[in-house]
Amino acid sequence: MKSFLFFLILFLNSSFPVLSQSNLLESVKKNPNEANTICSKFREFNSKGISANDDKAIEYVSKRNNLTPVNAEIFSIYVIGLHCPDII
């Protein structure tokens, strides 16, 4: 019984990042104005030679949306893919 509970807890903990990523994608889909604002900032970064994957850009998204750096990077990828594929 203990090993079953251990595996159940292990499985549940591993599913939260997937749910979190799904919520990030939904937030990008539901807030196109926010995504467009972030695209504009990414274009500004690009004009200065800063990539959207650069630490400075990820930090901007992280602070703006109160996300961890990893989630900010995932969020950025979703924003770029859905709203501004011209960003590098």
Sine and cosine of phi, psi and omega as CSV:
sin_phi,cos_phi,sin_psi,cos_psi,sin_omega,cos_omega
0.00,0.00,-0.64,0.77,0.00,-1.00
-0.90,0.44,-0.64,0.77,0.00,-1.00
-0.93,0.37,-0.55,0.84,0.07,-1.00
-0.90,0.44,-0.71,0.71,0.02,-1.00
-0.90,0.44,-0.63,0.77,0.03,-1.00
-0.86,0.50,-0.75,0.67,0.00,-1.00
-0.93,0.38,-0.56,0.83,0.05,-1.00
-0.90,0.43,-0.72,0.69,0.03,-1.00
-0.91,0.42,-0.67,0.74,0.03,-1.00
-0.88,0.48,-0.68,0.73,0.02,-1.00
-0.91,0.42,-0.69,0.72,-0.02,-1.00
-0.91,0.42,-0.64,0.76,0.03,-1.00
-0.91,0.42,-0.57,0.82,-0.02,-1.00
-0.97,0.25,-0.30,0.95,-0.02,-1.00
-1.00,0.08,-0.30,0.95,-0.02,-1.00
-0.89,0.45,-0.66,0.75,0.05,-1.00
-0.86,0.50,-0.57,0.82,0.03,-1.00
-0.91,0.42,-0.70,0.71,0.03,-1.00
-0.90,0.44,-0.62,0.78,0.01,-1.00
-0.89,0.45,-0.70,0.72,0.01,-1.00
-0.91,0.42,-0.61,0.80,0.05,-1.00
-0.89,0.45,-0.65,0.76,0.04,-1.00
-0.91,0.41,-0.60,0.80,0.05,-1.00
-0.89,0.46,-0.69,0.72,0.01,-1.00
-0.89,0.45,-0.68,0.73,0.02,-1.00
-0.89,0.45,-0.62,0.78,0.00,-1.00
-0.91,0.41,-0.56,0.83,0.05,-1.00
-0.93,0.37,-0.66,0.75,0.00,-1.00
-0.91,0.42,-0.62,0.79,-0.09,-1.00
-0.99,0.13,-0.27,0.96,-0.07,-1.00
-0.83,-0.57,0.93,0.37,-0.03,-1.00
-0.90,0.43,-0.49,0.87,0.04,-1.00
-0.91,0.41,-0.65,0.76,0.06,-1.00
-0.89,0.45,-0.69,0.72,0.01,-1.00
-0.89,0.46,-0.66,0.75,0.02,-1.00
-0.91,0.42,-0.58,0.81,0.07,-1.00
-0.89,0.45,-0.69,0.72,0.02,-1.00
-0.92,0.40,-0.62,0.78,0.06,-1.00
-0.86,0.50,-0.67,0.74,0.02,-1.00
-0.88,0.48,-0.66,0.75,0.02,-1.00
-0.91,0.40,-0.64,0.77,0.05,-1.00
-0.89,0.46,-0.63,0.77,0.04,-1.00
-0.90,0.44,-0.63,0.78,0.06,-1.00
-0.88,0.47,-0.71,0.70,0.06,-1.00
-0.86,0.50,-0.71,0.70,-0.01,-1.00
-0.86,0.51,-0.62,0.79,0.00,-1.00
-0.91,0.41,-0.35,0.94,0.05,-1.00
-0.99,-0.13,0.10,0.99,0.01,-1.00
0.99,0.11,0.27,0.96,-0.02,-1.00
-0.97,-0.25,0.82,-0.57,0.01,-1.00
-0.96,0.29,0.42,-0.91,0.07,-1.00
-0.92,0.39,-0.28,0.96,0.04,-1.00
-1.00,-0.06,-0.03,1.00,0.01,-1.00
-0.92,0.39,0.45,-0.89,-0.01,-1.00
-0.84,0.54,-0.58,0.81,-0.01,-1.00
-0.90,0.43,-0.67,0.74,0.01,-1.00
-0.93,0.36,-0.66,0.75,0.01,-1.00
-0.91,0.42,-0.63,0.78,0.04,-1.00
-0.89,0.46,-0.65,0.76,0.05,-1.00
-0.86,0.52,-0.76,0.65,-0.01,-1.00
-0.91,0.42,-0.65,0.76,0.00,-1.00
-0.87,0.50,-0.74,0.67,-0.02,-1.00
-0.94,0.34,-0.65,0.76,-0.05,-1.00
-0.90,0.44,-0.61,0.79,-0.08,-1.00
-0.94,-0.35,0.16,0.99,0.02,-1.00
0.80,0.60,0.82,0.58,-0.03,-1.00
-0.87,-0.50,0.38,-0.92,0.15,-0.99
-0.94,0.35,0.35,-0.94,0.02,-1.00
-0.83,0.55,-0.63,0.78,0.01,-1.00
-0.91,0.42,-0.73,0.69,0.03,-1.00
-0.92,0.39,-0.54,0.84,0.06,-1.00
-0.90,0.43,-0.63,0.78,0.03,-1.00
-0.92,0.40,-0.68,0.74,0.05,-1.00
-0.89,0.45,-0.71,0.70,0.02,-1.00
-0.85,0.52,-0.69,0.72,0.01,-1.00
-0.87,0.49,-0.68,0.73,0.02,-1.00
-0.88,0.48,-0.68,0.73,0.04,-1.00
-0.89,0.46,-0.71,0.71,0.00,-1.00
-0.86,0.50,-0.75,0.66,-0.02,-1.00
-0.89,0.46,-0.71,0.71,-0.03,-1.00
-0.90,0.43,-0.60,0.80,-0.07,-1.00
-1.00,-0.04,-0.49,0.87,-0.18,-0.98
-0.83,-0.56,-0.38,0.92,-0.05,-1.00
-0.50,-0.87,0.94,0.33,-0.02,-1.00
-0.92,0.39,-0.15,0.99,0.02,-1.00
-0.98,0.19,-0.15,0.99,-0.03,-1.00
-0.97,0.24,0.61,-0.79,0.06,-1.00
-0.91,-0.41,0.00,0.00,0.00,0.00
